[in-house]
Amino acid sequence: MQDAQGRPVTGRVKWRKFAVLAVPGFAATAALAVALAQGAIAASFAVSGQQFKISADSLAGTGFAQYGGVDVNAHDELIPVAVTSIKRAELKKLCQSVVMRLPILGAVSLNLHAGGGDKPVQATDLFLDATQMSGDAEFTNIEIGRDASTLDKGPEGAQGMTDVFAQQADKVQMTKVRQTAWATNAGSFRLNGLDMKVLKGERECF
């Protein structure tokens, strides 16, 4: 390309337009960096674009801690979650379900069941990144309103940001557990009596 005098024109950047386009990206990167530095990032992987549901007849755990955190998806979007962490947990009649929307097929459900009978599901260093949880709960030696950065009863690494609300307890006992979550992490996860099925339609745990 040449100008009016026939001289070659080198590429030029319109800095105002570049700034408008770049600022959102820089802001997202900065937000991620701050969240990582303050221990706010919950799951250690990019979460999918779908939440899943978990139910259980009962949950018995030792070393309980709960605090606010943030998950990140593949588009670097931040998703607020409530992180529930338990050192050791046993769940009876566990159900996990997720509904996927597939081309042509429509709604397809992935259902998982385990822990029936006298062999419950067993987990260690369990982290649940949830947006909803319900059930009947009983705690032993609970501390409510503790600073999330000072938690010490849950699994290793179960701490949040400074000045963020948190709670912890020596033990937790729950029945009629219902939870909607983005992610689950565990040091070990033993699914006794595992039964997984793929079904057409919406077949959720609750």
C-alpha positions as CSV (number, residue, x, y, z in Angstrom):
1,M,0.0,0.0,0.0
2,Q,1.3,3.5,-0.9
3,D,0.3,7.0,0.3
4,A,-0.6,10.0,-2.0
5,Q,3.2,10.6,-2.7
6,G,3.8,7.0,-3.7
7,R,5.7,6.1,-0.5
8,P,5.1,2.7,1.1
9,V,2.8,2.8,4.1
10,T,3.7,0.6,7.1
11,G,1.0,-1.0,9.3
12,R,-0.4,1.3,12.0
13,V,-2.3,0.5,15.1
14,K,-5.3,2.5,16.1
15,W,-4.5,2.6,19.8
16,R,-7.9,3.9,20.9
17,K,-9.6,0.9,19.3
18,F,-6.9,-1.5,20.5
19,A,-7.4,-0.2,24.1
20,V,-11.2,-0.7,23.9
21,L,-10.8,-4.3,22.7
22,A,-7.9,-5.1,25.1
23,V,-9.1,-3.7,28.4
24,P,-11.8,-6.4,29.0
25,G,-9.2,-9.1,28.4
26,F,-6.7,-7.4,30.7
27,A,-9.4,-7.0,33.4
28,A,-10.3,-10.7,33.3
29,T,-6.7,-11.7,33.5
30,A,-6.1,-9.3,36.4
31,A,-9.2,-10.7,38.2
32,L,-7.9,-14.2,37.8
33,A,-4.5,-13.3,39.1
34,V,-5.9,-11.6,42.2
35,A,-8.2,-14.5,42.8
36,L,-5.4,-17.0,42.5
37,A,-3.1,-15.0,44.8
38,Q,-5.8,-14.8,47.5
39,G,-6.7,-18.4,47.3
40,A,-10.2,-17.8,46.0
41,I,-10.0,-20.2,43.0
42,A,-11.9,-23.3,44.1
43,A,-11.7,-26.1,41.5
44,S,-8.2,-27.0,40.1
45,F,-9.6,-27.3,36.6
46,A,-11.8,-25.3,34.2
47,V,-15.4,-26.3,34.9
48,S,-17.8,-27.2,32.2
49,G,-20.8,-25.1,31.2
50,Q,-23.2,-27.4,33.0
51,Q,-24.0,-27.8,36.7
52,F,-24.8,-31.3,38.0
53,K,-27.0,-32.5,40.9
54,I,-26.0,-34.7,43.8
55,S,-28.3,-36.3,46.3
56,A,-27.7,-38.8,49.2
57,D,-29.8,-40.3,51.9
58,S,-27.1,-39.3,54.4
59,L,-23.6,-37.8,54.7
60,A,-21.3,-38.3,57.7
61,G,-18.1,-36.4,57.8
62,T,-15.1,-35.3,60.0
63,G,-13.1,-32.2,59.5
64,F,-15.7,-29.8,57.9
65,A,-15.0,-26.4,56.5
66,Q,-17.2,-24.1,54.3
67,Y,-16.3,-20.8,52.6
68,G,-16.9,-18.7,49.5
69,G,-14.8,-19.3,46.4
70,V,-14.6,-18.9,42.7
71,D,-14.6,-21.5,39.8
72,V,-13.3,-20.7,36.3
73,N,-14.7,-22.0,33.1
74,A,-12.9,-22.5,29.7
75,H,-13.7,-18.9,28.8
76,D,-12.0,-17.5,31.9
77,E,-15.3,-16.4,33.3
78,L,-15.5,-16.4,37.1
79,I,-18.3,-18.3,38.8
80,P,-19.0,-17.7,42.5
81,V,-19.5,-20.9,44.6
82,A,-19.8,-22.1,48.2
83,V,-17.0,-24.5,48.8
84,T,-17.8,-27.4,51.2
85,S,-14.7,-29.4,52.2
86,I,-14.6,-32.5,54.4
87,K,-11.5,-34.5,55.4
88,R,-13.3,-37.8,55.5
89,A,-16.9,-38.5,54.3
90,E,-19.3,-41.4,53.9
91,L,-22.4,-41.0,51.8
92,K,-25.3,-43.5,51.6
93,K,-27.3,-44.0,48.4
94,L,-25.4,-41.4,46.4
95,C,-27.0,-40.2,43.2
96,Q,-25.3,-37.8,40.7
97,S,-26.9,-36.6,37.5
98,V,-26.2,-34.2,34.7
99,V,-28.5,-33.3,31.7
100,M,-26.7,-32.6,28.4
101,R,-28.3,-31.0,25.4
102,L,-27.1,-32.7,22.3
103,P,-27.8,-32.0,18.6
104,I,-30.6,-34.1,17.1
105,L,-31.0,-36.2,20.3
106,G,-32.0,-33.3,22.6
107,A,-31.9,-33.9,26.3
108,V,-29.7,-36.8,27.5
109,S,-29.1,-37.6,31.1
110,L,-26.0,-39.2,32.6
111,N,-26.9,-40.8,35.9
112,L,-24.6,-42.4,38.5
113,H,-25.7,-44.3,41.6
114,A,-23.5,-45.8,44.3
115,G,-23.3,-46.6,48.1
116,G,-26.4,-48.6,48.5
117,G,-26.9,-51.3,51.1
118,D,-24.2,-51.6,53.8
119,K,-21.3,-50.2,51.8
120,P,-21.5,-46.3,51.6
121,V,-19.4,-44.2,49.3
122,Q,-16.2,-43.2,50.9
123,A,-14.2,-40.0,50.2
124,T,-11.1,-38.3,51.6
125,D,-10.2,-34.6,51.2
126,L,-13.5,-33.9,49.5
127,F,-14.2,-30.5,48.0
128,L,-17.7,-29.6,46.7
129,D,-18.2,-26.3,44.7
130,A,-21.9,-25.7,45.0
131,T,-24.5,-23.1,44.3
132,Q,-27.3,-24.8,46.3
133,M,-27.4,-27.2,49.1
134,S,-30.2,-28.4,51.4
135,G,-30.9,-31.1,53.9
136,D,-31.1,-31.7,57.7
137,A,-27.7,-31.0,59.3
138,E,-26.1,-31.4,62.7
139,F,-22.6,-30.1,63.5
140,T,-20.2,-30.8,66.4
141,N,-18.1,-28.0,67.8
142,I,-19.0,-25.6,65.0
143,E,-17.4,-22.1,64.5
144,I,-19.6,-19.7,62.5
145,G,-18.2,-16.4,61.1
146,R,-14.6,-17.4,61.1
147,D,-12.2,-15.7,58.7
148,A,-11.9,-18.0,55.7
149,S,-8.1,-17.6,55.5
150,T,-7.7,-19.0,59.0
151,L,-9.7,-22.3,58.7
152,D,-7.8,-25.3,60.1
153,K,-10.4,-28.1,60.6
154,G,-10.9,-29.1,57.0
155,P,-8.6,-30.8,54.4
156,E,-5.2,-29.3,53.6
157,G,-5.7,-26.2,51.4
158,A,-9.3,-25.7,52.6
159,Q,-9.0,-22.0,53.1
160,G,-10.5,-18.9,51.3
161,M,-9.7,-15.2,51.1
162,T,-9.0,-12.9,54.0
163,D,-12.0,-11.2,55.5
164,V,-14.4,-13.6,53.8
165,F,-17.1,-15.3,55.9
166,A,-16.6,-19.0,56.7
167,Q,-17.5,-21.8,59.1
168,Q,-16.0,-25.0,60.3
169,A,-16.7,-27.9,62.6
170,D,-15.2,-31.1,63.9
171,K,-18.0,-33.3,62.5
172,V,-21.0,-32.9,60.2
173,Q,-24.0,-35.2,59.9
174,M,-26.6,-34.6,57.1
175,T,-29.7,-36.4,55.9
176,K,-31.8,-35.8,52.8
177,V,-28.8,-34.2,51.1
178,R,-29.6,-32.2,47.9
179,Q,-26.9,-30.2,46.1
180,T,-26.4,-28.4,42.8
181,A,-22.7,-28.0,42.0
182,W,-20.1,-27.0,39.4
183,A,-17.3,-29.3,40.5
184,T,-16.2,-32.0,42.9
185,N,-12.6,-32.8,43.9
186,A,-11.4,-35.6,46.2
187,G,-8.1,-37.1,47.2
188,S,-9.8,-40.5,47.0
189,F,-13.4,-41.4,46.0
190,R,-14.5,-45.0,46.5
191,L,-17.8,-45.7,44.7
192,N,-19.1,-49.0,46.1
193,G,-21.8,-50.6,43.9
194,L,-21.2,-48.1,41.1
195,D,-24.1,-48.1,38.5
196,M,-23.9,-45.6,35.6
197,K,-26.5,-45.1,32.9
198,V,-27.1,-42.8,29.9
199,L,-30.8,-42.1,29.4
200,K,-32.8,-40.0,27.0
201,G,-34.7,-37.2,28.5
202,E,-34.3,-35.3,31.8
203,R,-33.7,-37.9,34.5
204,E,-32.2,-36.0,37.4
205,C,-31.6,-37.0,41.0
206,F,-34.1,-34.5,42.3
